Amino acid sequence: MSKSKNLYQRADSFTKAAKAQGYPARSVFKLEEIDHRVRLLKSGQRVLDLGAAPGSWSMYAAKKIGPSGKLLAIDLSEIQGSLGPNAHIVQGDALSLASDALAMFAPYDVVLSDMAPSTSGSKVADQARSFELFMRAVEIARALGAPGGSFVGKIFMGEDFTKARDAVRALFSDVRTIKPDGTRASSVEVFIIGQGRKKIDA
């Protein structure tokens, strides 16, 4: 267990590159690859980043949407640093549809979720929790996403993966699964991307 923790704490080339470019975490390169592969982020978009801390995805998205765009970054943990004048940071429950703050810039052209559960050491339990987080993010995309918009959600591969993908297919016209190069080889995480949000009654 301790060896595994030490492995994840060790700075690899992605971690070093992220720090060199001013990003707090290596996860930025996962979003960057997804963005390049599916042409996700564009100038002037409204973006919701669920579970945004420590802020790498939000920093990248804010730059891509530019001054004419709007970004809401929300997380229970504090997001330190500035994301720019086009971004608003909320410290709160990223999964609470009852939160008025969550709908600040709705409807959103892009809903992002890099959320993952605190790992317990039980693969089955961790996958189940990851599925739960993913599905709640999909529901937020359903409630607050704009017609024609996009969704990116992280999920741990497991027996519920097909259900998760089918949920995205029900909401979006184009769906694909990507495991970015920046993902650690030992990781079971993948990203399901939905584009072309269908006009579906709430």
Secondary structure, 3 states (H helix, E strand, C coil): CHHHHHHHHCCCHHHHHHHHCCCCCCCHHHHHHHHHHHCCCCCCCEEEEECCCCCHHHHHHHHHHCCCCEEEEEECCCCCCCCCCCEEEEECCCCCCCCHHHHCCCCEEEEEECCCCCCCCCHHHHHHHHHHHHHHHHHHHHHHEEEEEEEEEEEECCCCHHHHHHHHHHHEEEEEEECCCCCCCCCCEEEEEEEEECCCCC
